[in-house]
Amino acid sequence: MTSTTNPKTDTDLVREPKNDPTYCQSVSILDPVLQETYTVHLRKETLGWRGWIPQLPEVDCKAKTKKELLNMLAIRLRETLQAREDAWDKQLEADVAAGELKHLRSDARRAKNAETLIDL
């Protein structure tokens, strides 16, 4: 598993308004493996910082400092994406073993015989 301890982030968009508990900062974290950017929401709380990625509910962390939080979020993001990829692979293997994908072979043969097969 690859993880990063120094996520590439954008600068804060605006300064945090004083005494606004609903204020969130948005920054971007680049997944180093898939090279995709994810938007992270950060909020200053009483005892530190909280950050989360709305598209991935399982990526939700708390830390004492903003820098520590960004590092934790980058690691949790990579772990979550890897877990999802592993689950997809496992499901695909189960579907193949159960014969649930046999129809794809016959579909491909029909397309090839009809000369409508698209070469990727």
Secondary structure, 3 states (H helix, E strand, C coil): CCCCCCCCCCCCCCCCCCCCCCCCEEEEEECCCCCCEEEEEEEEECCEEEEEECCEEEEEEEECCHHHHHHHHHHHHHHHHHHHHHHHHHHHHHHHHCCCCHHHHHHHHHHHHCCCCCCC
